[in-house]
Amino acid sequence: MNVIRFIGLLFLFFGILACCVLAVLLAFILARFWPLLIAVLLACLVFEIIARQAGIEVPVESA
C-alpha cells in the first residue's frame, strides 16, 4: 500500500514541477516576444467582454 501511495505522490510532484516549468517558460516567451504578450492580453480582454455580455461572472479572488 505504501508503494502505491509513493508512486501517486511521485506523479503529483512531477506534475507540479512540470506545471511550474511551463509557467516559467511561458513568462519567458511572453517577455521575449512582446507581440505575443499583446495578443494574449487582447484575447483576455475579448473573453472578458464576451463573458460580461453573456451574463457570466468570472470570480476574481485576491489574496
CYANA upper distance limits for C-alpha pairs under 8 A (distance plus 0.5 A):
  1 MET  CA      5 ARG  CA      6.90
  2 ASN  CA      6 PHE  CA      6.52
  3 VAL  CA      7 ILE  CA      6.67
  4 ILE  CA      8 GLY  CA      6.65
  5 ARG  CA      9 LEU  CA      6.65
  6 PHE  CA     10 LEU  CA      6.52
  7 ILE  CA     11 PHE  CA      6.72
  8 GLY  CA     12 LEU  CA      6.75
  9 LEU  CA     13 PHE  CA      6.57
 10 LEU  CA     14 PHE  CA      6.73
 11 PHE  CA     15 GLY  CA      6.51
 12 LEU  CA     16 ILE  CA      6.72
 13 PHE  CA     17 LEU  CA      6.60
 14 PHE  CA     18 ALA  CA      6.48
 15 GLY  CA     19 CYS  CA      6.68
 16 ILE  CA     20 CYS  CA      6.75
 17 LEU  CA     21 VAL  CA      6.76
 18 ALA  CA     22 LEU  CA      6.66
 19 CYS  CA     23 ALA  CA      6.72
 20 CYS  CA     24 VAL  CA      6.78
 21 VAL  CA     25 LEU  CA      6.64
 22 LEU  CA     26 LEU  CA      6.49
 23 ALA  CA     27 ALA  CA      6.70
 24 VAL  CA     28 PHE  CA      6.68
 25 LEU  CA     29 ILE  CA      6.58
 26 LEU  CA     30 LEU  CA      6.55
 27 ALA  CA     31 ALA  CA      6.60
 28 PHE  CA     32 ARG  CA      6.53
 29 ILE  CA     33 PHE  CA      6.46
 30 LEU  CA     34 TRP  CA      6.36
 30 LEU  CA     36 LEU  CA      6.52
 30 LEU  CA     37 LEU  CA      5.55
 31 ALA  CA     37 LEU  CA      7.68
 33 PHE  CA     37 LEU  CA      7.46
 34 TRP  CA     38 ILE  CA      6.90
 35 PRO  CA     39 ALA  CA      6.75
 36 LEU  CA     40 VAL  CA      6.71
 37 LEU  CA     41 LEU  CA      6.70
 38 ILE  CA     42 LEU  CA      6.60
 39 ALA  CA     43 ALA  CA      6.62
 40 VAL  CA     44 CYS  CA      6.76
 41 LEU  CA     45 LEU  CA      6.71
 42 LEU  CA     46 VAL  CA      6.62
 43 ALA  CA     47 PHE  CA      6.61
 44 CYS  CA     48 GLU  CA      6.68
 45 LEU  CA     49 ILE  CA      6.78
 46 VAL  CA     50 ILE  CA      6.66
 47 PHE  CA     51 ALA  CA      6.48
 48 GLU  CA     52 ARG  CA      6.64
 49 ILE  CA     53 GLN  CA      6.80
 50 ILE  CA     54 ALA  CA      6.69
 51 ALA  CA     55 GLY  CA      6.69
 51 ALA  CA     56 ILE  CA      5.57
 51 ALA  CA     57 GLU  CA      7.41
 51 ALA  CA     58 VAL  CA      8.31
 52 ARG  CA     56 ILE  CA      6.22
 52 ARG  CA     57 GLU  CA      7.10
